[in-house]
């Protein structure tokens, strides 16, 4: 079980690195993630000492600062307005948002058609209410379509890998693209459906391999390479463009 995150910091030259530590009895190794908002998360085994965690953050400090700098330069966080003309990614392609005030609409609805996300809103909604409803409709749409694609991909790669999985779910995961393990339950961040198909496939195949190998061992990467020889290229692309996959 995971515990609540704890905040710590250290200096790297003149840069202060603030990071959160989340411990879990399920983890056996340390993992450092730079999130799409440039925050830093350290996932650690439950009994890991603070000094060991700090040493690992210090060891990877140059990489952390480089990642944060890249995110801030290439993906500055601009708040979404959810108005006509904004673009949203789906399977690697950009689609414009079109808001329609539909006098005949009793309920709000969304559909993808003619290269656009069309959101139909009742005219009685205020502009602020329209923004809230539009974001909720988009999130629900992404999550539903993520489930459909992820399930198909999981079945395909499970057959190729010779493994069985128990379930697939698309969740609101803030710090990772997916999780999988010996119990066969696959969990994915619904935002991954914004990525190109080849990167979605990488995430699915990656988590299926964790059913067989819980750690990122040489055996794990060999298994993944068997069905996806270019996995390293896809992994790097996901790390590079991942910050843009968000609402």
C-alpha positions as a printed NumPy array, in Angstrom:
array([[  0.   ,   0.   ,   0.   ],
       [  1.157,   3.543,  -0.804],
       [  1.46 ,   6.218,   1.85 ],
       [  0.92 ,   9.942,   1.427],
       [  3.694,  11.81 ,  -0.368],
       [  6.33 ,  13.67 ,   1.619],
       [  8.157,  16.734,   0.298],
       [ 11.916,  17.242,   0.408],
       [ 14.49 ,  19.33 ,  -1.439],
       [ 18.19 ,  19.666,  -2.217],
       [ 20.475,  22.047,  -4.081],
       [ 22.154,  21.293,  -7.403],
       [ 24.501,  24.178,  -8.043],
       [ 22.244,  27.213,  -7.83 ],
       [ 19.07 ,  25.256,  -8.54 ],
       [ 16.759,  24.038,  -5.812],
       [ 15.167,  20.688,  -6.648],
       [ 11.95 ,  20.086,  -4.759],
       [ 10.693,  16.505,  -4.898],
       [  7.934,  14.401,  -3.43 ],
       [  8.547,  10.927,  -2.051],
       [  5.858,   8.287,  -2.252],
       [  6.642,   4.989,  -0.546],
       [  4.952,   1.699,  -1.321],
       [  5.294,  -1.813,   0.04 ],
       [  4.898,  -3.018,  -3.546],
       [  8.026,  -1.289,  -4.826],
       [ 11.448,  -2.887,  -4.698],
       [ 13.478,  -0.185,  -6.43 ],
       [ 13.714,   3.605,  -6.545],
       [ 12.214,   5.435,  -9.513],
       [ 12.417,   9.16 , -10.258],
       [  9.841,  10.803, -12.529],
       [  9.702,  14.354, -13.859],
       [  5.987,  14.965, -14.352],
       [  4.379,  16.935, -17.214],
       [  4.129,  19.964, -14.901],
       [  7.907,  19.692, -14.192],
       [  7.35 ,  18.492, -10.614],
       [  9.527,  15.624,  -9.388],
       [  8.197,  12.404,  -7.871],
       [ 10.325,   9.704,  -6.243],
       [  8.675,   6.3  ,  -5.88 ],
       [ 10.469,   4.276,  -3.216],
       [ 10.18 ,   1.021,  -1.292],
       [  8.365,   1.441,   2.016],
       [ 11.453,   1.159,   4.22 ],
       [ 13.864,   3.165,   2.07 ],
       [ 15.948,   5.647,   4.077],
       [ 15.748,   9.38 ,   3.385],
       [ 19.514,   9.628,   2.948],
       [ 19.439,   6.924,   0.261],
       [ 16.625,   8.704,  -1.566],
       [ 18.399,  12.052,  -1.389],
       [ 21.593,  10.473,  -2.722],
       [ 19.721,   9.063,  -5.726],
       [ 18.072,  12.426,  -6.448],
       [ 21.488,  14.082,  -6.2  ],
       [ 22.967,  11.497,  -8.564],
       [ 20.29 ,  12.222, -11.157],
       [ 20.085,  15.962, -10.482],
       [ 21.612,  16.983, -13.815],
       [ 19.049,  14.869, -15.677],
       [ 16.178,  16.245, -13.555],
       [ 17.156,  19.866, -14.21 ],
       [ 17.575,  19.145, -17.928],
       [ 14.104,  17.595, -18.093],
       [ 12.523,  20.48 , -16.199],
       [ 14.226,  23.013, -18.433],
       [ 13.042,  21.208, -21.569],
       [  9.443,  21.09 , -20.312],
       [  9.433,  24.757, -19.395],
       [ 10.845,  25.771, -22.787],
       [  8.804,  23.491, -25.036],
       [  5.629,  22.942, -23.053],
       [  4.917,  26.037, -20.974],
       [  1.811,  25.421, -18.925],
       [ -0.918,  27.612, -20.377],
       [ -4.321,  27.173, -18.836],
       [ -6.896,  25.739, -21.214],
       [ -9.839,  27.975, -22.012],
       [-12.007,  25.297, -23.667],
       [-13.233,  27.639, -26.36 ],
       [-13.692,  27.253, -30.102],
       [-10.386,  27.207, -31.959],
       [ -8.277,  25.441, -29.328],
       [ -6.66 ,  22.207, -30.453],
       [ -6.617,  18.85 , -28.695],
       [ -4.588,  15.738, -29.467],
       [ -6.076,  12.336, -30.211],
       [ -3.821,   9.452, -31.317],
       [ -1.143,  11.953, -32.257],
       [ -3.305,  14.223, -34.413],
       [ -4.508,  17.733, -33.618],
       [ -8.26 ,  18.407, -33.681],
       [ -9.902,  21.797, -33.306],
       [-12.59 ,  22.35 , -30.722],
       [-15.888,  23.747, -31.943],
       [-18.445,  24.93 , -29.379],
       [-22.021,  25.047, -30.615],
       [-24.842,  26.671, -28.663],
       [-27.659,  24.382, -29.727],
       [-31.164,  25.681, -28.996],
       [-32.598,  22.213, -29.61 ],
       [-30.182,  20.452, -27.237],
       [-31.617,  19.368, -23.911],
       [-28.318,  17.815, -22.881],
       [-24.686,  18.54 , -23.658],
       [-22.898,  16.161, -26.029],
       [-19.586,  15.718, -27.829],
       [-18.561,  14.002, -31.045],
       [-15.493,  13.831, -33.271],
       [-16.434,  14.643, -36.84 ],
       [-14.891,  16.332, -39.892],
       [-11.584,  16.865, -38.124],
       [-13.059,  18.62 , -35.094],
       [-14.34 ,  17.973, -31.607],
       [-17.912,  19.271, -31.727],
       [-19.375,  20.152, -28.34 ],
       [-23.085,  20.98 , -28.311],
       [-24.215,  22.974, -25.284],
       [-27.672,  24.146, -24.255],
       [-27.917,  27.938, -24.591],
       [-28.996,  28.3  , -20.948],
       [-25.477,  27.52 , -19.705],
       [-23.304,  30.455, -18.738],
       [-19.826,  30.756, -20.255],
       [-18.199,  29.498, -17.034],
       [-20.604,  26.566, -16.865],
       [-19.873,  25.836, -20.515],
       [-16.148,  25.562, -19.788],
       [-16.747,  23.107, -16.936],
       [-19.117,  20.984, -19.022],
       [-16.797,  21.006, -22.063],
       [-13.832,  19.826, -20.02 ],
       [-15.936,  17.096, -18.428],
       [-17.22 ,  15.946, -21.846],
       [-13.711,  15.835, -23.308],
       [-12.327,  13.907, -20.341],
       [-15.152,  11.391, -20.521],
       [-14.715,  11.036, -24.304],
       [-10.966,  10.47 , -24.012],
       [-11.399,   7.928, -21.246],
       [-14.023,   5.951, -23.149],
       [-11.968,   5.834, -26.343],
       [ -8.815,   5.032, -24.394],
       [-10.546,   1.95 , -22.982],
       [-11.528,   0.767, -26.452],
       [ -8.038,   1.138, -27.941],
       [ -6.165,  -0.137, -24.902],
       [ -8.279,  -3.268, -24.68 ],
       [ -7.692,  -4.129, -28.341],
       [ -3.953,  -3.517, -28.033],
       [ -3.72 ,  -5.526, -24.806],
       [ -5.371,  -8.531, -26.45 ],
       [ -3.067,  -8.296, -29.465],
       [  0.184,  -7.982, -27.523],
       [ -0.874, -10.541, -24.907],
       [ -1.227, -13.057, -27.732],
       [  2.175, -12.135, -29.162],
       [  3.858, -12.312, -25.743],
       [  2.068, -15.467, -24.648],
       [  0.726, -13.883, -21.449],
       [ -2.747, -13.491, -19.973],
       [ -4.188, -10.399, -18.316],
       [ -7.161, -10.088, -16.002],
       [ -8.492,  -6.599, -16.737],
       [ -7.825,  -3.275, -18.42 ],
       [ -8.813,   0.084, -16.946],
       [ -8.233,   3.7  , -17.997],
       [ -7.705,   5.859, -14.904],
       [ -6.719,   9.38 , -13.901],
       [ -3.05 ,   8.667, -13.183],
       [ -0.964,  11.758, -12.519],
       [  2.597,  10.438, -12.43 ],
       [  2.756,   7.411, -14.724],
       [  1.451,   6.079, -18.021],
       [  0.492,   2.663, -16.752],
       [  1.002,  -0.138, -14.277],
       [  0.923,  -3.906, -14.468],
       [  2.067,  -6.876, -12.457],
       [  1.725, -10.586, -11.768],
       [ -1.956, -10.209, -10.838],
       [ -2.683,  -9.367, -14.476],
       [ -4.588,  -6.148, -13.784],
       [ -3.502,  -3.458, -16.259],
       [ -4.034,   0.189, -15.382],
       [ -3.403,   3.015, -17.836],
       [ -3.433,   6.796, -17.741],
       [ -6.298,   7.792, -20.06 ],
       [ -4.179,  10.684, -21.376],
       [ -1.981,   8.228, -23.252],
       [ -4.681,   8.112, -25.945],
       [ -3.492,  11.576, -27.005],
       [ -0.182,  10.047, -28.122],
       [  0.462,   8.508, -31.558],
       [ -0.632,   4.884, -31.903],
       [  2.944,   3.569, -31.814],
       [  3.517,   5.169, -28.396],
       [  0.2  ,   3.87 , -27.042],
       [  1.296,   0.425, -28.214],
       [  4.611,   0.845, -26.372],
       [  2.862,   1.609, -23.078],
       [  0.553,  -1.404, -23.437],
       [  3.329,  -3.843, -24.365],
       [  5.514,  -2.456, -21.564],
       [  2.898,  -3.11 , -18.881],
       [  2.092,  -6.568, -20.234],
       [  5.772,  -7.487, -19.861],
       [  5.493,  -6.574, -16.168],
       [  3.093,  -9.487, -15.747],
       [  6.104, -11.72 , -16.37 ],
       [  8.924,  -9.558, -14.971],
       [  8.054,  -7.08 , -12.214],
       [ 11.373,  -5.22 , -12.463],
       [ 13.063,  -3.519, -15.395],
       [ 15.572,  -6.334, -15.546],
       [ 17.54 ,  -7.413, -18.64 ],
       [ 14.976, -10.204, -19.032],
       [ 12.173,  -7.63 , -19.047],
       [ 13.75 ,  -5.597, -21.849],
       [ 14.551,  -8.734, -23.851],
       [ 10.901,  -9.799, -23.646],
       [  9.7  ,  -6.361, -24.732],
       [ 12.26 ,  -6.279, -27.552],
       [ 10.897,  -9.552, -28.863],
       [  7.622,  -7.893, -29.902],
       [  8.909,  -4.309, -30.234],
       [ 12.539,  -4.079, -31.392],
       [ 12.416,  -0.256, -31.472],
       [ 11.073,   0.092, -27.921],
       [ 13.942,   2.361, -26.857],
       [ 13.108,   4.889, -29.56 ],
       [  9.445,   4.835, -28.573],
       [ 10.33 ,   5.187, -24.892],
       [ 12.416,   8.282, -25.609],
       [  9.68 ,   9.805, -27.766],
       [  7.139,   9.303, -24.99 ],
       [  9.469,  10.983, -22.504],
       [  9.986,  13.893, -24.901],
       [  6.405,  14.546, -25.978],
       [  4.547,  13.168, -22.965],
       [  4.172,  16.574, -21.265],
       [  1.907,  17.728, -24.116],
       [ -0.577,  14.905, -23.493],
       [ -2.857,  16.64 , -21.03 ],
       [ -5.96 ,  18.78 , -20.808]])
